[in-house]
Amino acid sequence: MPLKGDPSRAVQIGFLLLLTLTSAQVAWWIAENVHYSRTVETRIASLYREAEKAGGTLPEGAIQALAEERAKRINRYLWEGGFFLLVLVGGMSVLTSAIRLDAHLRRRQQNFLAAVSHEFKSPLASIRLSAETLVMRSGEPETTKLANRILADDERLLRMVDNLLDSARLEQGLHALKPERVELESLVLGMVGTVRDHAASHGIEIQADVSSEYAVRGDRTALETILRNFLDNALKSCVAGKGTRIAVTARREDGAVMLSVTDDGLGFEEEEAVRVFQKFYRIGDELRRTTQGTGLGLHIVKRLADLSGAKVRAESPGPGRGATFSILWPDQIPA
């Protein structure tokens, strides 16, 4: 698994490199001090012998005392260096074990979420089918209204389940891209059509201005997921910030295609422009504002963009003044 998708493995490799470098430094420190002690002993012993040849008198056992002092110093260096290495290896072993345990727990959590999400899909599909049947067969306005509400809530739950499954696949590196030619106009109109009624029920108008000349080479499912999450985020922002308009546009920029979704809803501070793509981050959480969603949609957008070689951008004039979320797709296909 690539390091980008597995931070715990990157940390373990970093610890291993640190341990290797530190061990080498400690070994060099021991060798240097041992060499220095021997050099000093040899030099002093040589001076003693020269003094003795010149007729001087050496203290009894001076040479032996030098040798014993050298041995003590070398022994101390070895013990100090060995103890330092032992503490270092022990500490890194404990940290590595904790990191592996955390990674194992996260994998189990992801597997659990994926399993639960799969289990949710069948009853949600059944609920949807039953509600659609009620809409078609019932002639009572109240029953039709309730059935449509069930359909809307069911659709919201299905989107959440899809986000959980997409996030789990991306975290495990199981999402395979299949590049193909994608006409942006048909893609945008199709995705806008799926959310227009829901937006209208909240008094929100969606406008799409994408020329038929724009086409990119990319994974259609990934592009649909990115645009769906952009639109879903814009809808939530408008509902929370009492906005009324969403615009989807496309234009050329630096030889690529920039697809943007702009709303006049909640907005955010400039420093939140990067954090909005973090996993589980929701705009306004730090200010205790009530916003819907799990905080996975924009994170999935960022991961899919990275896999596709595209770039995402979030911009806002400030809180309460709306926002624009864009993706710059690098591989433009001439019309």
C-alpha positions as CSV (number, residue, x, y, z in Angstrom):
1,M,0.0,0.0,0.0
2,P,1.4,3.4,-0.9
3,L,2.6,5.5,2.0
4,K,0.2,8.3,1.1
5,G,-2.7,6.0,1.9
6,D,-1.1,4.5,5.0
7,P,0.3,7.1,7.4
8,S,1.1,4.5,10.1
9,R,3.5,2.8,7.7
10,A,5.2,6.1,6.9
11,V,5.7,6.7,10.7
12,Q,7.2,3.3,11.2
13,I,9.6,3.8,8.4
14,G,10.5,7.2,9.9
15,F,11.2,5.6,13.3
16,L,13.4,3.0,11.6
17,L,15.4,5.7,9.8
18,L,15.7,7.6,13.1
19,L,16.8,4.5,14.9
20,T,19.4,3.8,12.2
21,L,20.8,7.3,12.2
22,T,20.9,7.5,16.0
23,S,22.5,4.1,16.4
24,A,25.2,5.2,13.9
25,Q,25.8,8.4,15.8
26,V,26.0,6.6,19.1
27,A,28.4,4.0,17.6
28,W,30.6,6.9,16.2
29,W,30.5,8.6,19.6
30,I,31.7,5.4,21.4
31,A,34.4,4.7,18.8
32,E,35.6,8.3,18.9
33,N,35.9,8.4,22.7
34,V,37.6,5.0,22.8
35,H,40.1,6.2,20.2
36,Y,40.6,9.5,22.1
37,S,41.2,7.6,25.4
38,R,43.8,5.3,23.8
39,T,45.5,8.3,22.1
40,V,45.7,10.2,25.4
41,E,47.0,7.1,27.2
42,T,49.7,6.5,24.6
43,R,50.8,10.1,24.6
44,I,51.1,10.4,28.4
45,A,52.9,7.0,28.6
46,S,55.3,8.2,25.9
47,L,56.0,11.4,27.9
48,Y,56.6,9.3,31.0
49,R,59.1,7.1,29.2
50,E,60.9,10.1,27.7
51,A,61.1,11.6,31.2
52,E,62.4,8.3,32.6
53,K,65.1,8.1,29.9
54,A,66.1,11.7,30.8
55,G,66.8,10.6,34.3
56,G,63.5,11.4,35.9
57,T,61.7,9.3,38.4
58,L,58.2,8.0,37.6
59,P,55.6,7.4,40.2
60,E,55.2,3.7,41.0
61,G,52.6,2.0,38.8
62,A,52.0,5.2,36.7
63,I,51.8,3.3,33.4
64,Q,49.5,0.7,35.0
65,A,47.3,3.5,36.4
66,L,47.0,5.0,32.9
67,A,45.9,1.6,31.5
68,E,43.3,1.1,34.2
69,E,41.9,4.7,33.7
70,R,41.6,4.1,30.0
71,A,39.8,0.8,30.6
72,K,37.4,2.5,33.0
73,R,36.6,5.3,30.5
74,I,36.0,2.8,27.7
75,N,33.8,0.7,29.9
76,R,31.8,3.8,30.9
77,Y,31.4,4.9,27.3
78,L,30.1,1.5,26.3
79,W,27.6,1.3,29.2
80,E,26.4,4.9,28.5
81,G,26.0,4.3,24.8
82,G,24.4,0.9,25.3
83,F,21.9,2.2,27.8
84,F,21.0,5.1,25.5
85,L,20.4,2.7,22.6
86,L,18.4,0.4,24.8
87,V,16.1,3.2,25.9
88,L,15.8,4.5,22.4
89,V,14.9,1.0,21.0
90,G,12.5,0.4,23.8
91,G,10.7,3.7,23.4
92,M,10.4,3.2,19.6
93,S,9.2,-0.3,20.1
94,V,6.4,0.9,22.4
95,L,5.5,3.7,19.9
96,T,5.6,1.3,16.9
97,S,3.4,-1.2,18.8
98,A,0.9,1.6,19.6
99,I,0.9,2.8,16.0
100,R,0.3,-0.7,14.7
101,L,-2.5,-1.2,17.2
102,D,-4.1,2.1,16.2
103,A,-3.8,1.2,12.5
104,H,-5.4,-2.3,13.1
105,L,-8.2,-0.6,15.0
106,R,-8.8,1.9,12.2
107,R,-8.9,-1.0,9.7
108,R,-11.4,-2.8,11.8
109,Q,-13.5,0.4,12.1
110,Q,-13.4,0.9,8.3
111,N,-14.4,-2.7,7.8
112,F,-17.2,-2.4,10.3
113,L,-18.5,0.8,8.6
114,A,-18.3,-0.8,5.2
115,A,-20.2,-3.9,6.4
116,V,-22.9,-1.8,8.2
117,S,-23.2,0.4,5.1
118,H,-23.8,-2.6,2.9
119,E,-26.4,-3.9,5.3
120,F,-28.2,-0.5,5.2
121,K,-28.4,-0.5,1.4
122,S,-30.9,-3.4,1.1
123,P,-33.6,-2.1,3.5
124,L,-33.2,1.4,2.2
125,A,-33.7,0.2,-1.4
126,S,-36.8,-1.7,-0.2
127,I,-38.1,1.4,1.6
128,R,-37.6,3.4,-1.6
129,L,-39.4,0.9,-3.7
130,S,-42.4,0.9,-1.3
131,A,-42.5,4.7,-1.2
132,E,-42.4,4.9,-5.0
133,T,-45.3,2.4,-5.2
134,L,-47.3,4.5,-2.8
135,V,-46.7,7.6,-4.9
136,M,-47.8,5.8,-8.1
137,R,-50.9,4.1,-6.6
138,S,-52.2,6.5,-4.0
139,G,-54.7,9.1,-5.0
140,E,-54.7,10.8,-1.7
141,P,-52.6,14.1,-1.5
142,E,-51.6,13.5,2.1
143,T,-50.4,9.9,1.4
144,T,-48.4,11.2,-1.6
145,K,-46.9,14.0,0.4
146,L,-45.7,11.5,3.1
147,A,-44.4,9.1,0.5
148,N,-42.4,11.9,-1.1
149,R,-41.0,12.8,2.3
150,I,-40.0,9.2,2.8
151,L,-38.3,9.2,-0.6
152,A,-36.4,12.4,0.2
153,D,-35.1,11.0,3.5
154,D,-34.3,7.7,1.9
155,E,-32.2,9.5,-0.7
156,R,-30.4,11.4,1.9
157,L,-29.5,8.2,3.8
158,L,-28.4,6.5,0.6
159,R,-26.1,9.4,-0.1
160,M,-24.6,9.0,3.4
161,V,-24.1,5.3,2.9
162,D,-22.5,5.8,-0.5
163,N,-20.1,8.3,1.1
164,L,-19.2,5.8,3.8
165,L,-18.5,3.1,1.3
166,D,-16.5,5.5,-1.0
167,S,-14.5,6.7,2.0
168,A,-13.7,3.1,3.0
169,R,-12.7,2.1,-0.5
170,L,-10.4,5.1,-0.9
171,E,-8.8,4.6,2.5
172,Q,-8.0,1.0,1.6
173,G,-6.7,1.9,-1.9
174,L,-9.4,-0.2,-3.6
175,H,-10.8,2.5,-5.9
176,A,-9.8,1.8,-9.4
177,L,-10.2,4.6,-12.0
178,K,-11.3,3.9,-15.6
179,P,-10.5,6.9,-17.7
180,E,-12.8,7.7,-20.7
181,R,-14.1,10.7,-22.6
182,V,-16.7,12.5,-20.5
183,E,-18.9,15.3,-21.9
184,L,-19.3,17.8,-19.1
185,E,-22.6,19.3,-20.3
186,S,-24.5,16.0,-20.2
187,L,-22.8,15.1,-16.9
188,V,-23.7,18.4,-15.2
189,L,-27.3,18.5,-16.5
190,G,-27.9,14.9,-15.4
191,M,-26.5,15.5,-11.9
192,V,-28.4,18.8,-11.5
193,G,-31.6,17.1,-12.6
194,T,-31.3,14.6,-9.7
195,V,-31.2,17.4,-7.0
196,R,-33.3,20.1,-8.6
197,D,-36.6,19.0,-7.0
198,H,-35.0,18.7,-3.6
199,A,-33.5,22.2,-4.0
200,A,-36.8,23.6,-5.1
201,S,-38.5,22.3,-2.0
202,H,-36.2,24.6,0.0
203,G,-36.7,27.5,-2.3
204,I,-33.2,27.1,-3.9
205,E,-32.7,27.7,-7.6
206,I,-30.0,25.7,-9.5
207,Q,-28.5,27.1,-12.7
208,A,-26.1,25.2,-15.0
209,D,-24.0,27.1,-17.6
210,V,-21.7,24.5,-19.2
211,S,-20.9,24.6,-22.9
212,S,-21.1,21.5,-25.0
213,E,-17.5,22.1,-26.1
214,Y,-16.1,21.0,-22.8
215,A,-15.0,17.4,-22.5
216,V,-12.3,15.8,-20.2
217,R,-10.7,12.4,-20.0
218,G,-11.4,10.9,-16.6
219,D,-13.4,8.3,-14.6
220,R,-17.1,9.0,-15.1
221,T,-18.0,7.6,-11.7
222,A,-15.4,9.7,-10.0
223,L,-16.6,12.9,-11.8
224,E,-20.2,12.1,-10.9
225,T,-19.2,11.6,-7.3
226,I,-17.2,14.8,-7.2
227,L,-20.1,16.9,-8.7
228,R,-22.7,15.2,-6.5
229,N,-20.8,16.0,-3.4
230,F,-20.2,19.6,-4.6
231,L,-23.9,20.0,-5.2
232,D,-24.9,18.3,-1.9
233,N,-22.5,20.6,0.0
234,A,-23.9,23.7,-1.7
235,L,-27.5,22.6,-0.9
236,K,-26.6,22.1,2.8
237,S,-24.8,25.5,2.8
238,C,-27.8,27.3,1.3
239,V,-30.2,25.6,3.8
240,A,-28.0,26.5,6.7
241,G,-27.2,30.0,5.5
242,K,-30.7,30.7,4.1
243,G,-29.3,31.0,0.5
244,T,-31.4,30.8,-2.6
245,R,-29.1,30.2,-5.6
246,I,-26.6,27.6,-6.8
247,A,-24.7,28.0,-10.1
248,V,-22.6,25.3,-11.9
249,T,-20.2,26.7,-14.4
250,A,-17.2,25.5,-16.5
251,R,-14.4,27.5,-18.2
252,R,-10.9,27.1,-19.5
253,E,-8.0,27.9,-17.2
254,D,-4.3,27.3,-18.0
255,G,-5.1,24.8,-20.7
256,A,-7.5,22.7,-18.5
257,V,-11.2,22.8,-17.6
258,M,-12.3,24.4,-14.3
259,L,-15.7,23.1,-13.1
260,S,-17.1,25.2,-10.3
261,V,-20.2,25.1,-8.0
262,T,-21.1,28.5,-6.4
263,D,-23.7,29.1,-3.7
264,D,-24.9,32.1,-1.7
265,G,-25.2,30.2,1.5
266,L,-23.2,29.7,4.7
267,G,-19.7,30.7,3.5
268,F,-16.6,30.4,5.7
269,E,-13.4,32.1,6.9
270,E,-10.3,32.2,4.7
271,E,-8.4,29.9,6.9
272,E,-11.1,27.2,6.5
273,A,-10.4,26.9,2.8
274,V,-8.0,24.0,3.3
275,R,-9.6,22.4,6.3
276,V,-13.0,21.9,4.5
277,F,-11.4,19.0,2.6
278,Q,-10.2,17.2,5.8
279,K,-12.0,14.0,6.9
280,F,-15.0,14.6,9.2
281,Y,-14.5,18.4,9.1
282,R,-17.7,20.4,8.8
283,I,-17.9,24.2,8.2
284,G,-19.0,26.0,11.3
285,D,-18.4,23.1,13.8
286,E,-15.9,25.2,15.8
287,L,-18.6,27.9,16.2
288,R,-21.2,25.3,17.2
289,R,-23.4,26.1,14.1
290,T,-25.8,23.4,13.2
291,T,-24.9,21.9,9.8
292,Q,-26.0,18.6,8.3
293,G,-23.7,15.9,6.9
294,T,-20.9,13.6,8.1
295,G,-17.9,15.7,6.9
296,L,-17.0,13.0,4.3
297,G,-18.2,14.5,1.1
298,L,-15.5,17.0,0.4
299,H,-12.9,14.7,1.8
300,I,-13.9,12.1,-0.8
301,V,-13.7,14.9,-3.5
302,K,-10.1,15.7,-2.5
303,R,-9.1,12.0,-2.5
304,L,-10.7,11.4,-5.9
305,A,-9.1,14.5,-7.3
306,D,-5.7,13.5,-6.1
307,L,-6.1,10.0,-7.7
308,S,-7.1,11.7,-11.0
309,G,-4.3,14.2,-11.0
310,A,-6.8,17.1,-10.6
311,K,-6.8,20.0,-8.2
312,V,-9.6,21.2,-5.9
313,R,-10.1,24.7,-4.6
314,A,-12.4,26.3,-2.0
315,E,-13.1,30.0,-1.9
316,S,-15.4,32.3,0.1
317,P,-15.7,36.1,0.6
318,G,-16.5,35.3,4.2
319,P,-19.2,33.9,6.5
320,G,-22.7,34.4,5.2
321,R,-21.5,35.4,1.8
322,G,-21.5,32.0,0.0
323,A,-18.7,29.9,-1.4
324,T,-17.2,28.5,-4.6
325,F,-15.9,24.9,-4.8
326,S,-13.9,24.1,-8.0
327,I,-12.0,21.3,-9.6
328,L,-9.3,21.9,-12.2
329,W,-9.2,18.9,-14.5
330,P,-5.8,18.7,-16.3
331,D,-6.6,16.5,-19.3
332,Q,-8.8,18.5,-21.6
333,I,-10.0,16.8,-24.8
334,P,-10.6,19.2,-27.8
335,A,-14.2,19.3,-29.0
